[in-house]
């Protein structure tokens, strides 16, 4: 949906701004992360930037 590498998603779940909301299932390093569609769509909307026109 985002068209980015898995490592990008992992980084933006925990330590790199903007943070991507997720639901954690389980504990520790083997915990699975799941994403609510509405949260991902909101993330995209809030982080969409329009390019400035060049003169």
SVG drawing of the C-alpha trace seen along z (x, -y; Angstrom):
<svg xmlns="http://www.w3.org/2000/svg" viewBox="-10 -32 25 47">
<polyline fill="none" stroke="black" stroke-width="0.4" points="0.0,0.0 2.9,-2.4 5.2,-1.0 8.2,-1.1 10.7,1.5 9.9,3.6 12.8,1.9 11.2,-1.5 8.0,-0.3 9.8,1.2 11.8,-2.0 8.7,-4.2 6.8,-2.0 9.3,-2.6 12.0,-5.2 11.8,-7.4 9.3,-10.3 6.7,-10.3 5.5,-7.3 3.3,-4.8 0.5,-3.5 0.3,0.3 -1.2,3.0 1.3,5.3 0.3,8.9 2.5,10.7 5.7,9.6 9.3,9.3 11.2,9.6 8.8,12.1 5.7,9.9 3.8,9.3 2.7,5.9 -0.6,5.3 -1.9,2.2 -5.5,0.8 -6.3,-0.4 -7.9,-3.6 -4.7,-4.4 -2.5,-3.9 -4.8,-6.1 -4.7,-8.8 -0.9,-8.5 -0.7,-8.9 -3.1,-11.9 -1.2,-13.6 2.2,-13.2 1.3,-14.1 3.3,-17.1 2.5,-19.0 5.5,-20.1 6.1,-23.8 5.9,-25.3 9.1,-26.4 9.2,-29.8"/>
</svg>
